[in-house]
Structure formats: C-alpha cells, structure tokens
Amino acid sequence: MPASLERIDLVVEIAGRRFEERFACPCEPNSETTFSWDGKDASGAPSKARSR
C-alpha cells in the first residue's frame, strides 16, 4: 500500500441495499474482512438473490 493511503472505502450493493464500511490506514498487508448479509431486500422481504 502506498504510504499516502489514508483509508479504504468498501461498498457492497445487493438486493437494492447498500452497505458501507471504512478502514483506516495504515493497513496491514493481506488484511481481510467478512461481509454478512441478512438475505433481505430493500423492503425488508427475503431476497431471491443468490448468495455464496
């Protein structure tokens, strides 16, 4: 990562919903995160979108 990097913005859009997370830097090499989705769409109903 370049020394000038201030943060990483992660955006996930699924089933009409948007999830955002920000990670401050400096970041550790090979850092990971986990995204958990409740399976619901923007109206709160169970989504028919497939998840892995």
DACORFEN-V489932 format. One record per residue. RES is the residue in one letter. PHI is phi as a letter, one per 40 degrees, with the letter a starting at -180 (999 if undefined). PSI is psi in degrees with one decimal (none if undefined). NEAR is the number of other C-alpha atoms within 12 Angstrom. Layout:
BEGIN
res:RES phi:PHI psi:PSI near:NEAR
res:RES phi:PHI psi:PSI near:NEAR
END
This chain:
BEGIN
res:M phi:999 psi:139.5 near:14
res:P phi:c psi:144.4 near:12
res:A phi:c psi:-24.7 near:10
res:S phi:c psi:-7.8 near:11
res:L phi:c psi:125.2 near:13
res:E phi:c psi:-34.6 near:14
res:R phi:a psi:166.7 near:17
res:I phi:b psi:128.2 near:21
res:D phi:b psi:123.0 near:14
res:L phi:b psi:127.1 near:17
res:V phi:b psi:126.6 near:14
res:V phi:b psi:125.9 near:17
res:E phi:b psi:123.0 near:16
res:I phi:a psi:134.9 near:22
res:A phi:f psi:40.6 near:22
res:G phi:g psi:8.6 near:18
res:R phi:b psi:156.8 near:20
res:R phi:b psi:129.3 near:15
res:F phi:b psi:133.8 near:18
res:E phi:b psi:142.2 near:14
res:E phi:a psi:142.1 near:16
res:R phi:b psi:140.2 near:15
res:F phi:b psi:123.3 near:18
res:A phi:c psi:151.0 near:15
res:C phi:b psi:156.0 near:17
res:P phi:c psi:146.5 near:15
res:C phi:b psi:146.2 near:19
res:E phi:c psi:141.9 near:15
res:P phi:d psi:143.6 near:9
res:N phi:g psi:29.8 near:7
res:S phi:c psi:151.3 near:13
res:E phi:b psi:159.4 near:11
res:T phi:a psi:163.5 near:13
res:T phi:b psi:135.4 near:9
res:F phi:b psi:126.5 near:17
res:S phi:b psi:132.5 near:12
res:W phi:b psi:137.8 near:20
res:D phi:c psi:-0.4 near:18
res:G phi:g psi:9.2 near:21
res:K phi:b psi:149.9 near:20
res:D phi:c psi:-172.2 near:19
res:A phi:c psi:-24.4 near:17
res:S phi:c psi:-1.8 near:11
res:G phi:g psi:0.1 near:12
res:A phi:c psi:153.3 near:14
res:P phi:d psi:133.4 near:15
res:S phi:c psi:151.6 near:18
res:K phi:c psi:3.2 near:13
res:A phi:c psi:142.8 near:17
res:R phi:c psi:145.1 near:13
res:S phi:b psi:154.0 near:13
res:R phi:b psi:none near:7
END
